[in-house]
Amino acid sequence: MNDNTDHPQVSVHLDSEEYTSKIISGKHSLIADEPKSVGGKDLGPGPYELLLASLGSCTAMTIKMYAKRKEWDLKEVKVGLSHSKDYTKDCETCESSSSKIDIIERNIELIGNLDQKQRNRLLEIANKCPVHKTLLNEVKIETSLAKA
């Protein structure tokens, strides 16, 4: 296991402020929280909103990098995302809690002087963004306790 506890890429600190979490990534910081309806203070995006933001920003950046390399006239990329859970279709164990699947809907708006062939290619490129690939792969999370 890679022990990055001394110098993690991202660290999260949650103190006595219910669910308000301070996130540190290098020299950047932001706040995550839960909505008031579940006991948070709604001071920042929730965990799933941050996940969607990761996918959305990676998608936009990947599309922009590709279009720039091809010297296409892409002025702007807008990515709208939503997350929900749904029961799997035609499952044998639909009553079990594990039968729900996560659904992320992603809508991409490409602004610029692009023909349909370029737009279609950029849609394909969206599915090649690293975060998209990570979400589709099996992910292993190794968890340990910090030394006291």
SERO-4910 file (N, C-alpha, C, O; in steps of 0.05 Angstrom, whole numbers):
BEGIN
 pado doro    nc1    nc2    nc3   cac1   cac2   cac3    cc1    cc2    cc3    oc1    oc2    oc3
  Met    A     17    -24      0      0      0      0     18     25      0     38     26     14
  Asn    A     10     45    -16     24     70    -17     16     87      7     -7     96      8
  Asp    A     34     92     26     27    107     50     33    137     45     55    147     49
  Asn    A     12    151     37     14    180     32      2    196     55     -6    219     51
  Thr    A      2    186     79    -11    200    101      5    225    109     -7    244    120
  Asp    A     31    225    105     47    249    112     43    271     91     43    294     98
  His    A     41    263     66     38    283     44     16    274     25     22    266      2
  Pro    A     -9    274     33    -30    265     16    -35    285     -7    -29    309     -4
  Gln    A    -47    276    -29    -55    294    -51    -78    312    -42    -78    335    -49
  Val    A    -96    301    -27   -119    316    -16   -122    308     13   -120    284     19
  Ser    A   -128    327     30   -135    320     57   -161    334     64   -167    356     55
  Val    A   -176    321     82   -202    331     90   -202    332    121   -195    312    134
  His    A   -211    354    132   -212    357    161   -241    364    169   -252    383    159
  Leu    A   -251    348    187   -278    352    197   -276    354    228   -268    335    241
  Asp    A   -284    378    238   -282    381    267   -310    380    279   -327    365    270
  Ser    A   -315    397    299   -341    396    313   -363    411    298   -385    414    308
  Glu    A   -358    420    274   -378    435    258   -397    417    243   -402    421    219
  Glu    A   -408    397    256   -426    378    243   -413    366    218   -396    348    221
  Tyr    A   -422    374    194   -412    361    170   -395    379    152   -385    370    131
  Thr    A   -390    403    161   -374    422    145   -345    412    145   -332    411    166
  Ser    A   -335    406    121   -308    394    118   -290    414    103   -298    425     83
  Lys    A   -266    417    113   -246    434     99   -229    415     82   -217    396     92
  Ile    A   -228    421     56   -213    405     38   -188    420     29   -190    443     21
  Ile    A   -165    407     32   -139    420     24   -127    403      2   -124    379      4
  Ser    A   -119    416    -20   -105    403    -42    -82    422    -50    -87    441    -65
  Gly    A    -58    415    -41    -36    433    -46    -41    460    -34    -46    462    -10
  Lys    A    -40    482    -50    -44    509    -40    -74    517    -42    -80    541    -37
  His    A    -91    499    -50   -119    505    -54   -136    494    -31   -130    473    -19
  Ser    A   -157    508    -24   -176    498     -4   -204    505    -12   -210    524    -25
  Leu    A   -223    488     -3   -251    492     -7   -266    478     16   -255    463     31
  Ile    A   -292    483     16   -309    472     37   -329    453     24   -340    459      3
  Ala    A   -334    431     37   -356    413     30   -375    411     53   -366    414     76
  Asp    A   -400    407     48   -419    406     70   -444    391     60   -446    383     37
  Glu    A   -461    386     78   -487    373     72   -509    395     74   -505    415     87
  Pro    A   -531    391     60   -553    411     62   -565    412     90   -562    393    106
  Lys    A   -578    434     96   -591    437    122   -611    415    127   -616    408    150
  Ser    A   -624    405    106   -645    385    110   -634    359    123   -650    343    133
  Val    A   -608    354    122   -597    330    135   -577    337    157   -561    321    165
  Gly    A   -579    362    167   -563    370    190   -538    386    184   -523    393    202
  Gly    A   -532    391    159   -509    408    152   -516    437    153   -538    445    160
  Lys    A   -496    453    145   -500    482    144   -502    492    115   -506    516    111
  Asp    A   -499    475     96   -501    482     67   -481    503     60   -487    522     45
  Leu    A   -456    501     70   -435    520     65   -418    514     40   -401    529     32
  Gly    A   -423    491     28   -408    483      5   -422    459     -9   -442    449      2
  Pro    A   -411    451    -31   -423    428    -45   -420    402    -28   -402    400    -12
  Gly    A   -438    384    -33   -437    358    -19   -418    339    -34   -409    345    -56
  Pro    A   -413    316    -22   -395    296    -34   -402    288    -63   -384    287    -80
  Tyr    A   -427    283    -69   -434    275    -96   -432    299   -115   -425    295   -138
  Glu    A   -437    323   -106   -433    347   -123   -404    350   -129   -397    358   -152
  Leu    A   -386    344   -110   -358    346   -116   -349    324   -136   -332    329   -153
  Leu    A   -361    301   -134   -355    280   -153   -364    288   -181   -349    285   -200
  Leu    A   -388    300   -183   -397    309   -209   -380    332   -219   -374    333   -243
  Ala    A   -371    349   -202   -353    371   -210   -327    360   -221   -316    371   -240
  Ser    A   -316    339   -208   -292    326   -219   -296    316   -247   -279    320   -264
  Leu    A   -318    302   -251   -323    291   -277   -328    313   -298   -318    312   -320
  Gly    A   -343    333   -290   -350    355   -308   -325    371   -316   -322    378   -339
  Ser    A   -308    378   -296   -285    394   -303   -265    378   -320   -253    388   -338
  Cys    A   -262    352   -314   -244    335   -329   -254    332   -358   -239    333   -377
  Thr    A   -280    329   -361   -293    327   -387   -287    352   -404   -278    350   -426
  Ala    A   -293    375   -392   -289    401   -406   -260    405   -414   -254    413   -436
  Met    A   -242    399   -395   -213    403   -400   -203    384   -422   -188    392   -440
  Thr    A   -212    359   -422   -204    339   -442   -214    348   -469   -198    346   -489
  Ile    A   -239    356   -471   -250    366   -497   -234    390   -507   -227    391   -530
  Lys    A   -229    409   -489   -215    434   -496   -186    427   -506   -177    438   -526
  Met    A   -172    409   -492   -145    402   -500   -145    390   -528   -127    396   -544
  Tyr    A   -164    372   -533   -165    359   -559   -171    379   -581   -157    379   -602
  Ala    A   -191    396   -577   -198    416   -597   -175    435   -602   -171    443   -625
  Lys    A   -161    443   -581   -138    461   -584   -116    448   -601   -105    460   -619
  Arg    A   -111    422   -595    -90    408   -610    -98    405   -639    -80    406   -657
  Lys    A   -123    402   -645   -133    400   -673   -137    427   -686   -143    429   -710
  Glu    A   -134    449   -670   -138    476   -679   -167    481   -689   -171    495   -709
  Trp    A   -186    469   -674   -214    473   -680   -224    498   -666   -213    505   -645
  Asp    A   -245    510   -676   -255    535   -665   -275    529   -643   -299    535   -646
  Leu    A   -265    519   -621   -282    514   -598   -278    537   -578   -256    540   -568
  Lys    A   -298    552   -574   -297    576   -557   -302    569   -528   -289    580   -510
  Glu    A   -321    551   -523   -330    546   -496   -342    518   -494   -354    508   -513
  Val    A   -339    506   -470   -351    480   -464   -367    483   -438   -356    493   -418
  Lys    A   -391    474   -439   -408    474   -415   -417    445   -410   -426    432   -428
  Val    A   -414    436   -385   -421    409   -378   -441    410   -355   -434    420   -333
  Gly    A   -465    399   -359   -484    397   -338   -486    368   -329   -487    350   -346
  Leu    A   -487    363   -303   -487    336   -293   -508    333   -270   -514    351   -256
  Ser    A   -518    308   -268   -535    301   -246   -530    272   -238   -522    256   -255
  His    A   -536    266   -213   -532    239   -203   -558    229   -191   -572    244   -177
  Ser    A   -564    204   -196   -587    191   -183   -581    161   -180   -561    151   -190
  Lys    A   -598    148   -165   -596    119   -162   -622    107   -172   -644    119   -168
  Asp    A   -620     85   -186   -643     72   -198   -641     42   -194   -619     31   -192
  Tyr    A   -663     28   -194   -662     -1   -192   -654    -12   -219   -663     -3   -240
  Thr    A   -637    -32   -218   -629    -45   -243   -652    -59   -256   -670    -69   -242
  Lys    A   -653    -58   -282   -675    -70   -297   -671   -101   -298   -648   -110   -300
  Asp    A   -692   -115   -297   -692   -144   -300   -673   -158   -281   -660   -177   -289
  Cys    A   -671   -149   -256   -653   -162   -238   -668   -184   -223   -692   -184   -220
  Glu    A   -653   -203   -213   -664   -226   -199   -669   -219   -170   -686   -231   -157
  Thr    A   -654   -199   -159   -656   -193   -131   -663   -163   -127   -649   -149   -113
  Cys    A   -684   -154   -140   -691   -126   -139   -698   -116   -111   -699    -92   -107
  Glu    A   -704   -134    -93   -711   -125    -66   -687   -119    -50   -689   -105    -29
  Ser    A   -664   -128    -57   -639   -123    -42   -629    -95    -47   -633    -84    -69
  Ser    A   -617    -83    -27   -607    -56    -30   -584    -54    -50   -579    -32    -60
  Ser    A   -571    -76    -56   -549    -75    -75   -558    -74   -104   -542    -73   -122
  Ser    A   -584    -75   -108   -594    -76   -136   -596    -48   -148   -603    -46   -171
  Lys    A   -591    -27   -133   -592      0   -144   -565      5   -158   -544     -3   -150
  Ile    A   -568     19   -180   -544     28   -195   -543     59   -195   -564     72   -194
  Asp    A   -519     69   -196   -515     98   -197   -517    106   -226   -505     94   -244
  Ile    A   -531    128   -231   -534    139   -258   -524    168   -257   -534    184   -242
  Ile    A   -505    173   -274   -495    201   -278   -504    209   -306   -496    197   -325
  Glu    A   -519    231   -307   -527    242   -332   -509    266   -338   -505    283   -321
  Arg    A   -498    266   -362   -479    288   -370   -488    299   -396   -492    285   -416
  Asn    A   -492    326   -397   -500    340   -421   -479    360   -428   -471    377   -411
  Ile    A   -469    358   -452   -446    375   -461   -455    395   -482   -468    387   -502
  Glu    A   -449    420   -477   -455    441   -497   -428    451   -508   -411    460   -493
  Leu    A   -425    450   -534   -401    459   -547   -407    485   -562   -425    485   -580
  Ile    A   -393    506   -555   -398    532   -567   -374    539   -585   -351    540   -575
  Gly    A   -379    544   -610   -358    551   -629   -366    543   -657   -388    532   -661
  Asn    A   -349    549   -675   -355    544   -703   -345    515   -710   -322    512   -720
  Leu    A   -362    496   -704   -355    468   -707   -375    454   -726   -399    460   -723
  Asp    A   -366    437   -744   -384    422   -760   -393    397   -744   -383    391   -723
  Gln    A   -413    382   -755   -424    359   -741   -403    337   -736   -404    324   -716
  Lys    A   -385    333   -755   -365    313   -752   -347    320   -728   -339    302   -713
  Gln    A   -339    345   -726   -323    354   -703   -338    351   -677   -326    342   -657
  Arg    A   -363    358   -676   -379    355   -652   -381    326   -644   -379    320   -620
  Asn    A   -386    309   -662   -388    280   -656   -361    270   -645   -361    254   -627
  Arg    A   -339    279   -657   -313    270   -647   -308    280   -619   -297    265   -602
  Leu    A   -316    305   -613   -312    315   -586   -329    301   -566   -322    298   -542
  Leu    A   -353    291   -574   -369    275   -557   -355    248   -550   -356    239   -527
  Glu    A   -342    236   -570   -327    212   -565   -303    218   -546   -298    202   -528
  Ile    A   -290    240   -550   -267    248   -533   -276    252   -504   -261    246   -486
  Ala    A   -301    262   -500   -311    266   -473   -310    240   -457   -305    241   -433
  Asn    A   -316    218   -470   -316    192   -456   -288    181   -451   -285    160   -438
  Lys    A   -267    196   -460   -240    187   -455   -226    204   -433   -202    201   -428
  Cys    A   -241    221   -420   -229    237   -399   -221    218   -376   -235    199   -370
  Pro    A   -198    224   -363   -188    206   -342   -207    200   -319   -208    178   -310
  Val    A   -222    220   -310   -241    215   -288   -263    197   -298   -272    179   -283
  His    A   -273    200   -322   -293    183   -333   -283    154   -333   -298    136   -325
  Lys    A   -259    150   -343   -247    123   -343   -245    112   -315   -250     88   -311
  Thr    A   -236    128   -296   -234    119   -268   -261    109   -257   -263     89   -244
  Leu    A   -282    125   -263   -308    118   -252   -319     92   -265   -334     78   -252
  Leu    A   -311     86   -289   -320     62   -302   -303     37   -294   -313     15   -297
  Asn    A   -279     42   -285   -262     19   -277   -269     10   -249   -282     24   -233
  Glu    A   -261    -14   -243   -263    -24   -215   -242     -8   -199   -219     -7   -206
  Val    A   -251      3   -177   -233     20   -160   -229      5   -134   -248     -4   -121
  Lys    A   -204      3   -126   -197     -8   -100   -190     15    -82   -172     31    -88
  Ile    A   -202     16    -59   -196     37    -39   -183     23    -15   -196      7     -2
  Glu    A   -159     30    -10   -144     20     13   -145     40     36   -136     62     33
  Thr    A   -157     31     58   -162     49     80   -145     40    105   -144     16    111
  Ser    A   -133     59    118   -118     53    142   -122     75    163   -131     97    156
  Leu    A   -116     69    187   -117     89    209    -90    103    211    -69     90    210
  Ala    A    -90    129    216    -65    144    220    -54    135    247    -69    127    266
  Lys    A    -28    136    249    -15    129    275    -21    150    295    -19    174    290
  Ala    A    -29    141    319    -37    159    341    -13    171    354    -15    187    373
***
